[in-house]
Amino acid sequence: HLISALAIDCAVVLVPGNMGDAGAAARHYEPWLPCTLLAPSLGPVSSCHDRACEIFYALKGGVIDYGEAHSAAHGHARFGAKRVALLPRWNQN
């Protein structure tokens, strides 16, 4: 099997669609893939902008910052939940 023959040190991030659950897919495929599968929890009906922010902070860690201008324009809080990093060693390198 080609996938099992690869020696990969990586993480694959599964991003669910709106109202979706990528966690179920991660649990299904992880035993057959030579890498870590991550399925960050996102707001089920978040905008694309909000989901991008949620994904970033799920991977990097910290308090979700949706941005001052975006939050004011869309009438929601600028800051969201504090996330523990799924990829704590992730950096610019």
C-alpha positions as CSV (number, residue, x, y, z in Angstrom):
1,H,0.0,0.0,0.0
2,L,1.5,3.3,-1.1
3,I,0.5,5.4,1.8
4,S,1.8,3.0,4.4
5,A,5.1,2.8,2.6
6,L,5.8,6.5,3.0
7,A,7.7,7.8,6.0
8,I,6.1,11.1,6.7
9,D,6.6,13.3,9.8
10,C,3.8,15.7,9.4
11,A,0.3,16.7,10.5
12,V,-2.8,16.9,8.3
13,V,-5.4,19.4,9.3
14,L,-9.0,18.4,8.5
15,V,-11.3,21.3,8.2
16,P,-15.0,20.5,8.5
17,G,-17.6,22.3,6.4
18,N,-20.4,24.3,8.1
19,M,-22.3,22.0,10.5
20,G,-19.7,19.3,9.8
21,D,-17.6,17.0,12.0
22,A,-14.0,16.4,10.9
23,G,-13.3,14.5,14.1
24,A,-15.1,11.5,12.8
25,A,-13.1,11.4,9.6
26,A,-9.8,11.8,11.6
27,R,-10.7,8.9,13.8
28,H,-11.6,6.8,10.8
29,Y,-8.4,7.5,8.7
30,E,-5.7,8.0,11.3
31,P,-4.9,4.3,11.8
32,W,-3.9,4.0,8.1
33,L,-2.0,7.2,7.6
34,P,1.7,7.8,8.6
35,C,1.0,11.2,10.1
36,T,-1.0,12.9,12.7
37,L,-4.6,14.0,11.8
38,L,-5.9,17.1,13.5
39,A,-9.5,18.2,13.5
40,P,-9.9,21.6,15.2
41,S,-13.2,22.5,16.7
42,L,-14.8,25.4,14.8
43,G,-18.0,27.3,15.2
44,P,-20.6,25.4,13.2
45,V,-22.0,28.5,11.4
46,S,-19.0,30.8,11.7
47,S,-18.1,33.0,8.7
48,C,-15.1,32.1,6.5
49,H,-13.1,34.9,8.3
50,D,-14.1,33.7,11.7
51,R,-13.3,30.1,10.8
52,A,-9.8,31.1,9.5
53,C,-9.1,32.8,12.8
54,E,-10.4,29.8,14.7
55,I,-8.2,27.4,12.7
56,F,-5.1,29.5,13.2
57,Y,-5.5,29.8,17.0
58,A,-6.4,26.1,17.3
59,L,-3.1,25.2,15.6
60,K,-0.9,28.0,17.2
61,G,-2.7,28.4,20.5
62,G,-3.8,31.6,22.3
63,V,-7.0,33.7,22.6
64,I,-8.8,33.9,19.3
65,D,-8.6,37.4,17.9
66,Y,-11.2,38.0,15.1
67,G,-9.8,41.5,14.5
68,E,-11.1,44.9,15.6
69,A,-12.5,46.1,12.3
70,H,-14.1,42.8,11.4
71,S,-15.7,42.3,14.8
72,A,-17.2,45.9,14.8
73,A,-18.5,45.5,11.2
74,H,-20.2,42.2,12.0
75,G,-21.4,43.0,15.5
76,H,-19.6,40.3,17.6
77,A,-16.9,40.2,20.2
78,R,-13.3,40.7,19.0
79,F,-11.9,38.0,21.2
80,G,-13.1,34.4,21.5
81,A,-12.0,31.4,23.5
82,K,-8.5,30.6,24.6
83,R,-7.2,27.6,22.6
84,V,-4.4,25.2,23.6
85,A,-2.1,24.7,20.6
86,L,-2.6,21.5,18.6
87,L,0.8,22.2,16.9
88,P,2.8,23.8,19.7
89,R,6.1,23.5,17.8
90,W,4.6,25.2,14.7
91,N,6.6,28.3,13.7
92,Q,7.9,30.3,10.7
93,N,10.4,27.6,9.8
